[in-house]
Amino acid sequence: MNKVIISLLLTLLLSLSSHASEEFKWPEHLSTPVFKAFITAYNTNDFKELSEFSKKYYPEKKAKNKALYWSQVFSEYGVLIPYKVADEKFHGLPAIWFQGVKTKNWLKMVIMTNEDGNKIKRAGVFRGMRPVGLLPPYQAMSIKEMPAYLSEYLTGLVNDDLFSGSVLVAKGSDILFQQAYGYSDKSSKQKNTVSTAFALGSTTKNFTAVAIAQLVEQGKLKYSDTLSQHINEYPKDIAKQVTIHHLLTHTSGLEFDDYDPFYYESKEAKSIEQLLAIQLKYIDHMNRERRKDFQVLNKFDYTNDGYILLGAIIERVSGLSYSQYIEKNIFNLANMKQSIADNNKLTTYKNKAIGYSHSNEDMRFELGGRKAVTGSAVIDIIMPAGGTYASTGDLYKYFKALNQGKLLSQDTFSLMQKKHAVKGEMLTEQNNIYYGYGLFLTEHGKAKSIGHN
């Protein structure tokens, strides 16, 4: 069984130098001049240059938004260099792998032009993947060399406003690197520390999945239980089809967030029961018109709404609130003292990080420095789909507890790590993403990871 050590996985690309672009050969294709013009404008990180590029190559109505979009990409990846032409074409078009000079992140890009090659009809950007195989000039680095390398690498990212946070790297029971960077609160100049608690976002789903698995082990639930057995107010034609397995694996088809009234009303909810009531209120506004003649989807479609229902089941079956259950049966058992699942505790907890983003309160990218996250990007309550906080040290304790059988049996933990659903398979390029129970399982060539983001 693969041992999961930490949920926030930092893929370390240990580079001795950055000379990949020296060996790169542009493909002979109609899109190549546009690619070259794009990367020249993009790497300036100058909005005026990107605007000029966008005006030249995009339709007039799209130009401004595209310039903002590429500025947003730069805020995540920094300067890019072309690495190689992808082995497989995308709809007959050459796809090019780029790498961030400082971030070391990978990005694959395709540009579709008109027949004259002077206008972009469509540009595809593929993230979260990497080229297959060995990637020179990388080579193995000794454990003794790693801390100094990581310190230099992360400090460089911080200096370019590409990273702020806490990093922990461990192997087995040994912590090899642990350091914090940037500010948890810029207004008060409070710096991040290794004990700072960060918002985990959807990593919370793994806590929810573990809670469900614990209740299954106790005989209080079955993965085959239908929604109708535990939430009898849900419409019967839906509830008799959807099982706990479907909810855990995002294969139920229950999703509502495309409907704005549902989305904004959900943000005002103060409890899981209120979130459930909002689902019932807008049940006829399911995404993609799935409500009519509802049939369980039985394929992956990521959604928060299924995990809200899992939280309601946890509360009803255990007799505890979601936060009480998580604190008692996960945080306390794993000795996670820098983790928060309770809204009241969150308001008074001192050492937690404020999120900073280039997005405004409507989650639209804005130029300028990062600002404290407000508005639609803020989760007002801790819920089963997102909102918990933890330090990197506590996440390390959490996965050690799982590996050591303190929270679940090894058989159950192995079941959580099975490939229950397929998010995306690109077998020819060996970039595959699956979903277990509250866990993403990714395969990039021989590089494999298990966790959540």
Secondary structure per residue as TSV (DSSP state, phi and psi in degrees):
chain	resnum	aa	ss	phi	psi
A	1	M	-	360.0	135.3
A	2	N	-	-67.8	131.6
A	3	K	-	-86.5	122.9
A	4	V	-	-90.3	124.1
A	5	I	-	-104.3	-41.3
A	6	I	-	-152.2	142.4
A	7	S	S	-81.1	-27.5
A	8	L	S	-92.7	90.8
A	9	L	-	-85.1	122.6
A	10	L	-	-100.7	112.5
A	11	T	-	-80.0	114.6
A	12	L	-	-93.6	112.0
A	13	L	-	-101.2	101.3
A	14	L	-	-88.6	96.8
A	15	S	B	-101.8	135.3
A	16	L	S	-87.2	-27.4
A	17	S	-	-160.3	171.0
A	18	S	-	-121.4	76.4
A	19	H	-	-116.8	19.7
A	20	A	G	-58.9	-38.4
A	21	S	G	-67.9	-21.1
A	22	E	G	-65.4	-28.1
A	23	E	G	-98.2	-1.7
A	24	F	-	-75.9	137.5
A	25	K	-	-121.0	121.1
A	26	W	-	-66.7	142.2
A	27	P	-	-71.7	153.3
A	28	E	S	-84.0	94.7
A	29	H	S	-153.5	156.4
A	30	L	T	-57.8	-29.7
A	31	S	T	-83.2	-12.0
A	32	T	H	-60.5	-45.4
A	33	P	H	-59.2	-34.7
A	34	V	H	-68.9	-42.6
A	35	F	H	-54.9	-47.9
A	36	K	H	-63.4	-42.3
A	37	A	H	-65.1	-38.8
A	38	F	H	-62.1	-51.7
A	39	I	H	-66.8	-30.1
A	40	T	H	-65.4	-47.1
A	41	A	H	-69.2	-42.8
A	42	Y	H	-59.3	-47.0
A	43	N	T	-70.7	-10.1
A	44	T	T	-73.1	-23.1
A	45	N	T	51.9	35.5
A	46	D	-	-114.3	117.7
A	47	F	H	-62.1	-32.9
A	48	K	H	-63.1	-44.4
A	49	E	H	-63.9	-43.1
A	50	L	H	-65.7	-35.5
A	51	S	H	-65.4	-41.8
A	52	E	H	-64.3	-42.5
A	53	F	H	-60.9	-46.5
A	54	S	H	-64.9	-39.5
A	55	K	H	-63.6	-35.8
A	56	K	H	-74.3	-39.5
A	57	Y	H	-108.6	-13.3
A	58	Y	S	-110.0	155.9
A	59	P	-	-56.9	149.2
A	60	E	H	-55.1	-40.1
A	61	K	H	-67.3	-23.5
A	62	K	H	-97.2	-14.2
A	63	A	H	-57.5	-49.6
A	64	K	H	-63.2	-45.8
A	65	N	H	-63.6	-36.3
A	66	K	H	-69.0	-36.7
A	67	A	H	-63.1	-40.4
A	68	L	H	-65.7	-40.5
A	69	Y	H	-60.7	-46.4
A	70	W	H	-69.2	-28.3
A	71	S	H	-66.0	-37.1
A	72	Q	H	-65.3	-43.2
A	73	V	H	-59.3	-42.0
A	74	F	H	-62.6	-36.5
A	75	S	H	-65.1	-17.7
A	76	E	H	-101.9	-35.2
A	77	Y	H	-110.5	-22.4
A	78	G	-	70.7	-160.5
A	79	V	S	-62.4	136.8
A	80	L	E	-114.2	146.7
A	81	I	E	-126.0	143.6
A	82	P	E	-70.3	137.5
A	83	Y	E	-108.2	-52.8
A	84	K	E	-162.1	158.9
A	85	V	E	-80.5	131.0
A	86	A	-	-59.8	147.9
A	87	D	S	-63.5	-35.0
A	88	E	S	-107.5	138.1
A	89	K	-	-78.3	157.8
A	90	F	B	-111.1	106.3
A	91	H	T	51.5	41.4
A	92	G	T	82.9	-2.1
A	93	L	B	-102.9	145.1
A	94	P	-	-71.2	133.6
A	95	A	-	-105.3	139.1
A	96	I	E	-118.2	131.2
A	97	W	E	-84.4	130.5
A	98	F	E	-117.6	153.3
A	99	Q	E	-128.7	139.4
A	100	G	E	-69.0	126.9
A	101	V	T	-60.2	-44.3
A	102	K	T	-99.1	-38.2
A	103	T	T	-73.2	-27.0
A	104	K	-	66.9	9.7
A	105	N	-	-77.3	155.1
A	106	W	E	-107.3	147.5
A	107	L	E	-148.5	132.5
A	108	K	E	-110.4	137.0
A	109	M	E	-135.2	142.2
A	110	V	E	-128.5	137.5
A	111	I	E	-122.5	125.7
A	112	M	E	-107.1	121.9
A	113	T	E	-107.6	172.3
A	114	N	-	-73.7	178.7
A	115	E	T	-64.9	-24.4
A	116	D	T	-86.8	-9.9
A	117	G	S	71.8	19.0
A	118	N	S	-115.8	3.4
A	119	K	S	-139.3	139.7
A	120	I	E	-85.9	121.5
A	121	K	E	-85.7	-37.2
A	122	R	E	-161.4	143.3
A	123	A	E	-128.6	126.7
A	124	G	E	-106.7	132.2
A	125	V	E	-120.4	123.4
A	126	F	E	-112.9	119.5
A	127	R	-	-111.6	171.3
A	128	G	S	71.4	18.4
A	129	M	-	-129.7	175.2
A	130	R	-	-148.5	157.7
A	131	P	-	-61.7	153.7
A	132	V	S	-81.7	149.2
A	133	G	S	89.7	-173.6
A	134	L	-	-67.3	142.1
A	135	L	-	-122.0	81.1
A	136	P	T	-60.8	144.8
A	137	P	T	-94.6	27.7
A	138	Y	B	-75.0	147.7
A	139	Q	-	-151.9	161.6
A	140	A	-	-59.7	146.2
A	141	M	-	-123.1	139.9
A	142	S	-	-70.4	156.1
A	143	I	T	-60.3	-34.0
A	144	K	T	-67.5	-33.7
A	145	E	T	-78.6	-24.8
A	146	M	H	-61.1	-46.2
A	147	P	H	-56.8	-43.2
A	148	A	H	-66.5	-39.8
A	149	Y	H	-62.7	-48.4
A	150	L	H	-62.6	-40.5
A	151	S	H	-60.9	-44.6
A	152	E	H	-66.7	-43.6
A	153	Y	H	-61.3	-50.1
A	154	L	H	-69.9	-36.9
A	155	T	H	-62.1	-38.5
A	156	G	H	-62.8	-40.0
A	157	L	H	-64.6	-42.6
A	158	V	H	-61.6	-43.9
A	159	N	H	-62.8	-27.3
A	160	D	T	-98.5	13.5
A	161	D	T	58.1	36.7
A	162	L	S	-105.8	-4.7
A	163	F	-	-159.1	142.9
A	164	S	-	-152.5	128.5
A	165	G	E	159.5	-153.4
A	166	S	E	-131.7	140.0
A	167	V	E	-127.1	132.0
A	168	L	E	-131.8	127.5
A	169	V	E	-120.2	128.3
A	170	A	E	-136.7	155.4
A	171	K	E	-132.0	112.9
A	172	G	T	62.5	-125.5
A	173	S	T	-95.3	7.5
A	174	D	E	-107.3	123.5
A	175	I	E	-84.1	118.5
A	176	L	E	-93.2	-26.6
A	177	F	E	-156.3	133.5
A	178	Q	E	-150.9	116.3
A	179	Q	E	-155.2	152.9
A	180	A	E	-119.8	150.9
A	181	Y	E	-139.7	152.0
A	182	G	S	77.6	-164.3
A	183	Y	E	-114.7	137.9
A	184	S	E	-81.8	-24.3
A	185	D	E	-147.6	102.8
A	186	K	T	-67.0	-33.5
A	187	S	T	-65.6	-35.2
A	188	S	T	-101.7	4.0
A	189	K	T	60.4	29.9
A	190	Q	E	-83.2	121.9
A	191	K	E	-86.2	151.8
A	192	N	-	-65.1	144.1
A	193	T	-	-125.5	172.6
A	194	V	T	-67.7	-14.8
A	195	S	T	-101.6	2.9
A	196	T	-	-65.0	135.3
A	197	A	B	-90.6	131.2
A	198	F	E	-112.5	148.8
A	199	A	E	-64.2	126.8
A	200	L	-	-92.1	-8.1
A	201	G	G	55.5	-132.3
A	202	S	G	-76.2	-4.5
A	203	T	G	-59.0	-23.2
A	204	T	H	-53.5	-32.0
A	205	K	H	-58.4	-28.8
A	206	N	H	-69.1	-37.2
A	207	F	H	-61.2	-42.9
A	208	T	H	-62.1	-43.2
A	209	A	H	-65.1	-40.0
A	210	V	H	-63.6	-41.5
A	211	A	H	-60.4	-44.1
A	212	I	H	-61.9	-44.5
A	213	A	H	-62.1	-37.3
A	214	Q	H	-62.1	-43.4
A	215	L	H	-67.3	-31.4
A	216	V	H	-66.3	-44.9
A	217	E	H	-61.0	-31.2
A	218	Q	T	-80.9	-3.1
A	219	G	T	80.9	10.6
A	220	K	S	-89.6	-15.5
A	221	L	-	-141.9	163.4
A	222	K	-	-130.7	148.3
A	223	Y	T	-63.3	-23.8
A	224	S	T	-87.0	-4.3
A	225	D	-	-57.1	138.6
A	226	T	B	-89.0	161.1
A	227	L	G	-59.2	-32.8
A	228	S	G	-64.7	-22.8
A	229	Q	G	-75.4	-19.4
A	230	H	T	-127.1	-22.4
A	231	I	-	-130.4	79.3
A	232	N	T	-72.8	-10.1
A	233	E	T	-82.4	-8.3
A	234	Y	S	-71.7	143.9
A	235	P	-	-51.3	130.5
A	236	K	H	-63.1	-35.3
A	237	D	H	-65.6	-25.1
A	238	I	H	-87.9	-50.0
A	239	A	H	-65.0	-26.8
A	240	K	T	-78.8	-14.6
A	241	Q	T	-96.6	-38.3
A	242	V	-	-82.3	126.9
A	243	T	B	-107.1	169.1
A	244	I	H	-60.5	-36.6
A	245	H	H	-58.3	-45.1
A	246	H	H	-59.0	-43.1
A	247	L	H	-66.8	-40.9
A	248	L	H	-64.9	-31.3
A	249	T	H	-105.3	6.8
A	250	H	T	59.6	38.5
A	251	T	-	-117.5	11.1
A	252	S	S	-76.9	-33.3
A	253	G	-	91.0	-2.3
A	254	L	-	-78.7	114.5
A	255	E	-	-160.3	134.8
A	256	F	-	-130.2	-6.5
A	257	D	T	-73.7	-3.8
A	258	D	T	-74.2	-16.2
A	259	Y	S	-94.6	110.0
A	260	D	H	-54.6	-45.9
A	261	P	H	-56.7	-39.1
A	262	F	H	-62.7	-46.6
A	263	Y	H	-60.7	-49.8
A	264	Y	H	-73.5	-33.1
A	265	E	H	-69.6	-35.8
A	266	S	H	-60.9	-34.8
A	267	K	T	-68.3	-18.2
A	268	E	T	-92.6	-6.8
A	269	A	-	-66.6	148.6
A	270	K	-	-117.2	2.3
A	271	S	S	-156.4	165.0
A	272	I	H	-66.8	-37.6
A	273	E	H	-62.3	-36.4
A	274	Q	H	-66.9	-40.4
A	275	L	H	-62.6	-39.1
A	276	L	H	-63.3	-44.3
A	277	A	H	-61.2	-35.6
A	278	I	H	-68.9	-38.1
A	279	Q	H	-58.4	-46.1
A	280	L	H	-65.0	-36.7
A	281	K	H	-62.4	-39.3
A	282	Y	T	-108.1	27.3
A	283	I	G	-59.8	-28.3
A	284	D	G	-82.5	1.0
A	285	H	G	-113.3	33.3
A	286	M	-	-60.2	145.0
A	287	N	G	-54.3	146.9
A	288	R	G	57.4	28.3
A	289	E	G	54.0	39.5
A	290	R	-	-78.2	-13.7
A	291	R	S	-63.7	-42.8
A	292	K	T	-66.1	125.9
A	293	D	T	51.9	50.4
A	294	F	-	-55.4	133.3
A	295	Q	-	-132.0	134.5
A	296	V	-	-56.3	138.9
A	297	L	-	-70.9	-43.4
A	298	N	-	61.9	23.8
A	299	K	S	-148.7	161.5
A	300	F	-	-67.6	128.2
A	301	D	-	-151.0	98.8
A	302	Y	-	-60.1	133.5
A	303	T	-	-156.2	144.9
A	304	N	S	-77.1	-25.8
A	305	D	H	-65.3	-34.6
A	306	G	H	-65.3	-36.1
A	307	Y	H	-74.6	-23.7
A	308	I	H	-62.7	-43.3
A	309	L	H	-64.6	-37.4
A	310	L	H	-62.5	-39.4
A	311	G	H	-62.7	-40.7
A	312	A	H	-63.2	-39.1
A	313	I	H	-64.8	-43.1
A	314	I	H	-57.4	-46.0
A	315	E	H	-64.4	-43.2
A	316	R	H	-72.0	-37.2
A	317	V	H	-78.5	-38.1
A	318	S	H	-86.5	-23.9
A	319	G	S	79.3	6.1
A	320	L	S	-113.2	156.8
A	321	S	-	-68.7	160.8
A	322	Y	H	-56.3	-46.6
A	323	S	H	-64.8	-40.2
A	324	Q	H	-62.4	-42.1
A	325	Y	H	-63.9	-47.5
A	326	I	H	-63.3	-43.7
A	327	E	I	-64.6	-44.1
A	328	K	I	-72.3	-43.4
A	329	N	I	-102.7	-6.0
A	330	I	I	-127.1	-63.0
A	331	F	I	-60.5	-47.2
A	332	N	T	-67.0	-41.9
A	333	L	T	-66.7	-29.9
A	334	A	T	-95.6	3.5
A	335	N	T	60.1	42.6
A	336	M	-	-93.4	90.2
A	337	K	T	-91.4	-4.8
A	338	Q	T	-116.6	37.7
A	339	S	E	-127.7	148.4
A	340	I	E	-133.4	126.2
A	341	A	-	-124.3	-0.9
A	342	D	-	-110.0	129.7
A	343	N	H	-62.8	-39.3
A	344	N	H	-64.5	-41.3
A	345	K	H	-65.7	-36.2
A	346	L	H	-61.6	-38.6
A	347	T	H	-67.8	-25.4
A	348	T	H	-106.7	-9.4
A	349	Y	-	-69.6	126.6
A	350	K	S	-80.2	-48.0
A	351	N	S	-91.3	64.1
A	352	K	B	-124.6	150.3
A	353	A	-	-90.5	138.6
A	354	I	-	-84.9	137.4
A	355	G	-	-78.9	140.6
A	356	Y	E	-124.6	137.6
A	357	S	E	-148.4	160.6
A	358	H	S	-82.6	-5.8
A	359	S	B	-85.7	147.3
A	360	N	-	-85.3	-171.3
A	361	E	T	-67.6	-17.7
A	362	D	T	-96.8	14.3
A	363	M	S	64.2	31.9
A	364	R	-	-105.5	137.9
A	365	F	B	-64.3	138.1
A	366	E	-	-129.3	144.8
A	367	L	S	-69.3	161.7
A	368	G	S	103.2	-175.1
A	369	G	S	-70.9	165.3
A	370	R	-	-68.8	142.8
A	371	K	E	-121.3	157.7
A	372	A	E	-57.3	135.1
A	373	V	-	-69.3	130.4
A	374	T	-	-139.6	176.9
A	375	G	G	66.1	-135.8
A	376	S	G	-63.4	-22.0
A	377	A	G	-79.4	-9.7
A	378	V	S	-95.7	129.2
A	379	I	-	-87.3	120.2
A	380	D	S	-76.6	-24.8
A	381	I	S	-132.1	155.5
A	382	I	-	-78.0	125.5
A	383	M	B	-134.6	169.1
A	384	P	T	-65.2	-15.1
A	385	A	T	-97.1	-12.6
A	386	G	B	171.7	159.4
A	387	G	-	122.4	-16.1
A	388	T	-	-70.2	162.0
A	389	Y	E	-124.4	149.5
A	390	A	E	-163.4	155.4
A	391	S	-	-84.3	162.3
A	392	T	H	-63.7	-34.1
A	393	G	H	-63.2	-38.8
A	394	D	H	-69.6	-35.6
A	395	L	H	-64.3	-36.3
A	396	Y	H	-63.0	-44.4
A	397	K	H	-60.9	-39.4
A	398	Y	H	-61.1	-50.7
A	399	F	H	-73.9	-27.0
A	400	K	H	-63.7	-42.4
A	401	A	H	-62.9	-38.5
A	402	L	H	-66.1	-45.6
A	403	N	H	-63.4	-31.9
A	404	Q	T	-90.6	3.9
A	405	G	T	75.8	21.3
A	406	K	S	-82.2	-22.1
A	407	L	S	-109.1	-32.6
A	408	L	S	-145.4	159.7
A	409	S	-	-68.2	158.2
A	410	Q	H	-64.2	-34.1
A	411	D	H	-63.4	-42.1
A	412	T	H	-68.0	-41.5
A	413	F	H	-64.7	-36.1
A	414	S	H	-63.6	-38.9
A	415	L	H	-62.7	-37.6
A	416	M	H	-63.4	-27.8
A	417	Q	T	-94.5	6.2
A	418	K	S	-72.9	155.9
A	419	K	-	-82.4	82.1
A	420	H	-	-78.1	-28.9
A	421	A	E	-143.6	151.2
A	422	V	E	-103.6	119.0
A	423	K	E	-84.7	-45.3
A	424	G	E	-164.3	132.5
A	425	E	E	-122.9	125.7
A	426	M	E	-125.4	75.3
A	427	L	T	-59.5	-34.2
A	428	T	T	-67.7	-30.2
A	429	E	T	-104.2	2.4
A	430	Q	T	57.0	36.9
A	431	N	E	-114.6	99.4
A	432	N	E	-126.5	140.6
A	433	I	E	-129.3	126.6
A	434	Y	E	-123.8	169.6
A	435	Y	E	-130.8	132.8
A	436	G	-	-97.1	-131.3
A	437	Y	S	-103.2	97.8
A	438	G	S	71.2	20.6
A	439	L	-	-141.1	135.8
A	440	F	E	-87.0	141.4
A	441	L	E	-122.3	110.3
A	442	T	E	-114.1	142.9
A	443	E	E	-129.6	115.5
A	444	H	E	-118.5	90.0
A	445	G	T	64.7	-126.6
A	446	K	T	-86.4	-8.1
A	447	A	E	-83.2	122.2
A	448	K	E	-125.6	144.3
A	449	S	E	-142.4	152.4
A	450	I	E	-131.5	127.5
A	451	G	E	168.0	-153.6
A	452	H	-	-151.2	161.6
A	453	N	-	-138.6	360.0
